[in-house]
Structure formats: C-alpha cells, structure tokens
Amino acid sequence: MNEQLEELLSIKQAAKILNVSTQTLRRWDRQGLLKAVRVGNRKGVGDRRYRKKDIEAYISRKDKAK
C-alpha cells in the first residue's frame, strides 16, 4: 500500500510537472482528460491526487501529437 501512496502526486505537484494551473487540472479531471484519484473525505469528495504513471502517459501522448 505504501508503494501506491508514493506514486500519487498532489494537485500542486502535478500542476508543476505539467506546467499548468491547478484549475486546469480540475477542468481536465471534469472533462476526463486526466482523471484524478480522490483520497480522504474532504467535504464528501476527497482531495485530488494524480498517479505518476498517468501524468507520464499524458506527457507521452502530448509529445507524440507534436
């Protein structure tokens, strides 16, 4: 289980890696472009976390589209 937690990035960490705002990541999550994992029970929905492998896959797809 600890390995899974280490693979999850906060929304701020993910935004920094992707060079986008946290609002952009929230929008992408709603649109299904880069889905977040919900952890905890903050206001009934949980905090967003992003899998490192999902971010790497997104970057790879974006690079191929260039």
TABEL-V666802 format. One record per pair of residues at least 6 apart in sequence whose C-alpha atoms are under 6 Angstrom apart, sorted by the first residue. I is the first residue (numbers start at 1). GAP is how many residues later the second one is. D is the distance in Angstrom with one decimal. If there is no record, write none. Layout:
i;gap;d
I;GAP;D
I;GAP;D
This chain:
i;gap;d
7;44;5.7
7;45;5.4
8;41;5.7
8;42;5.3
8;43;4.6
8;44;6.0
9;40;5.4
9;41;5.0
10;39;4.9
11;38;5.9
15;6;5.6
15;7;5.7
28;6;5.5
29;6;4.6
29;7;6.0
36;12;5.5
36;13;5.5
36;14;5.1
37;11;5.6
37;12;5.1
37;13;6.0
38;8;5.0
38;9;5.3
38;10;4.9
39;7;4.9
39;8;5.3
40;6;4.7
